Amino acid sequence: MYLIWVGVFVVMVIIEALSMQLTTVWCAIASLVLIPLSFTGMSSGLQIIVFFVLSILLLVFIRRFAVKKLKTGAGKTNIDNLIGQNVKVISPVSTFQKGECETKNGVIWSAAAQDGSDIEKDAVCVITGIEGNTLIIRKN
């Protein structure tokens, strides 16, 4: 039976490596626990029950902390460095229409006013946030 648990371990590690969701890794850990247990004479049915119970317990109780500790998918990007910088409005921003603005390095972005106000062309504004590909700006 130990070869089955080794096979389960290998398959679960491959799936986890492809998905990177911290889900099947717990099944891999449970299968590692069962490799030495398979030599104790424990019945196959009991081994399978232990595998599922251990996998579920690990998934439910440890995954949350592992995701928080590893901060998967929550990393900041260098785009956050734009917040606080000044931009020049090159297309007017209105309540119902996004405009355009140009950053210091010449990149043109869609822009929306933070408070929903109208901002005229050639106004200098500060970036207060980013939503998708739109800079949220307010007049200086």
C-alpha positions as CSV (number, residue, x, y, z in Angstrom):
1,M,0.0,0.0,0.0
2,Y,3.0,2.3,0.6
3,L,3.5,2.6,-3.2
4,I,0.0,3.9,-3.6
5,W,0.7,6.7,-1.0
6,V,4.0,7.5,-2.8
7,G,2.0,7.8,-6.1
8,V,-0.6,10.0,-4.4
9,F,2.2,12.2,-3.0
10,V,3.8,12.6,-6.4
11,V,0.5,13.4,-8.2
12,M,-0.6,15.9,-5.5
13,V,2.8,17.7,-5.6
14,I,2.5,17.9,-9.4
15,I,-1.0,19.3,-9.2
16,E,0.0,21.8,-6.6
17,A,3.0,22.9,-8.6
18,L,0.7,23.6,-11.6
19,S,-2.0,25.3,-9.6
20,M,-0.1,27.1,-6.8
21,Q,-3.4,27.4,-4.8
22,L,-2.2,25.7,-1.6
23,T,-5.0,23.0,-1.8
24,T,-3.5,19.7,-2.9
25,V,-0.4,20.2,-0.9
26,W,-2.3,19.1,2.2
27,C,-3.2,15.8,0.5
28,A,0.5,15.4,-0.3
29,I,1.4,15.9,3.3
30,A,-1.3,13.5,4.4
31,S,0.0,10.9,2.0
32,L,3.5,11.3,3.5
33,V,2.1,10.6,6.9
34,L,0.5,7.4,5.6
35,I,3.6,6.0,4.0
36,P,5.1,4.8,7.4
37,L,1.6,4.0,8.7
38,S,1.2,1.6,5.8
39,F,3.9,-0.6,7.3
40,T,2.1,-1.0,10.6
41,G,-0.5,-3.4,9.3
42,M,-3.3,-0.9,9.4
43,S,-6.1,-1.9,7.0
44,S,-6.4,-0.2,3.6
45,G,-9.9,1.1,4.4
46,L,-8.6,2.7,7.7
47,Q,-5.7,4.2,5.8
48,I,-8.0,5.8,3.3
49,I,-10.2,7.2,6.1
50,V,-7.1,8.6,7.9
51,F,-5.9,10.2,4.6
52,F,-9.2,12.0,4.0
53,V,-9.6,13.1,7.6
54,L,-6.1,14.4,7.8
55,S,-6.3,16.1,4.4
56,I,-9.5,17.9,5.3
57,L,-8.2,18.9,8.7
58,L,-5.0,20.3,7.2
59,L,-6.9,22.1,4.5
60,V,-9.4,23.7,6.9
61,F,-7.2,24.7,9.7
62,I,-3.7,25.3,8.2
63,R,-4.4,26.6,4.7
64,R,-5.8,30.0,6.0
65,F,-2.6,30.7,8.0
66,A,-0.3,29.5,5.2
67,V,-2.0,31.8,2.6
68,K,-1.7,34.7,5.0
69,K,1.9,34.0,5.8
70,L,2.9,33.4,2.1
71,K,0.7,36.3,0.9
72,T,-0.1,34.5,-2.4
73,G,-1.4,36.9,-5.0
74,A,-1.3,40.0,-2.8
75,G,2.0,41.5,-3.8
76,K,2.3,45.2,-4.6
77,T,3.5,46.2,-8.0
78,N,5.6,49.1,-9.0
79,I,2.4,50.8,-10.4
80,D,1.6,51.7,-6.8
81,N,4.6,54.1,-6.9
82,L,2.5,56.4,-9.1
83,I,0.2,57.3,-6.1
84,G,1.1,60.8,-4.9
85,Q,2.7,61.9,-8.2
86,N,1.5,64.8,-10.3
87,V,0.0,64.4,-13.7
88,K,-1.2,66.7,-16.5
89,V,-4.7,66.3,-17.7
90,I,-4.7,66.1,-21.6
91,S,-8.4,65.3,-22.0
92,P,-11.0,66.8,-19.7
93,V,-12.5,64.7,-16.9
94,S,-16.2,65.0,-16.1
95,T,-18.6,63.3,-13.9
96,F,-19.9,61.0,-16.6
97,Q,-16.8,60.7,-18.8
98,K,-13.3,59.5,-18.1
99,G,-10.6,61.8,-19.4
100,E,-6.9,61.2,-20.0
101,C,-3.8,62.3,-18.2
102,E,-0.1,62.1,-18.8
103,T,2.5,61.0,-16.2
104,K,6.0,62.5,-15.8
105,N,7.5,59.7,-17.9
106,G,5.0,60.4,-20.8
107,V,2.7,57.5,-20.3
108,I,-1.0,58.4,-21.0
109,W,-3.6,56.9,-18.7
110,S,-7.4,57.0,-18.4
111,A,-8.4,59.2,-15.5
112,A,-11.4,59.8,-13.3
113,A,-11.9,62.4,-10.6
114,Q,-11.7,61.3,-7.0
115,D,-14.7,63.4,-6.0
116,G,-16.6,63.2,-9.3
117,S,-15.9,66.8,-10.2
118,D,-15.0,68.2,-13.6
119,I,-11.3,68.7,-14.3
120,E,-10.3,70.8,-17.3
121,K,-7.6,70.2,-19.8
122,D,-4.0,71.2,-18.9
123,A,-4.8,71.0,-15.1
124,V,-2.1,69.6,-12.9
125,C,-3.5,66.9,-10.6
126,V,-2.2,64.4,-8.0
127,I,-2.8,60.7,-8.3
128,T,-4.8,59.4,-5.3
129,G,-5.4,55.8,-6.4
130,I,-5.5,53.3,-9.2
131,E,-8.6,51.2,-10.2
132,G,-7.7,48.8,-13.0
133,N,-6.2,50.9,-15.8
134,T,-7.7,54.2,-14.6
135,L,-5.9,56.7,-12.4
136,I,-8.0,58.4,-9.7
137,I,-6.9,62.0,-9.5
138,R,-7.8,65.2,-7.7
139,K,-6.9,68.8,-8.4
140,N,-3.9,70.2,-6.6
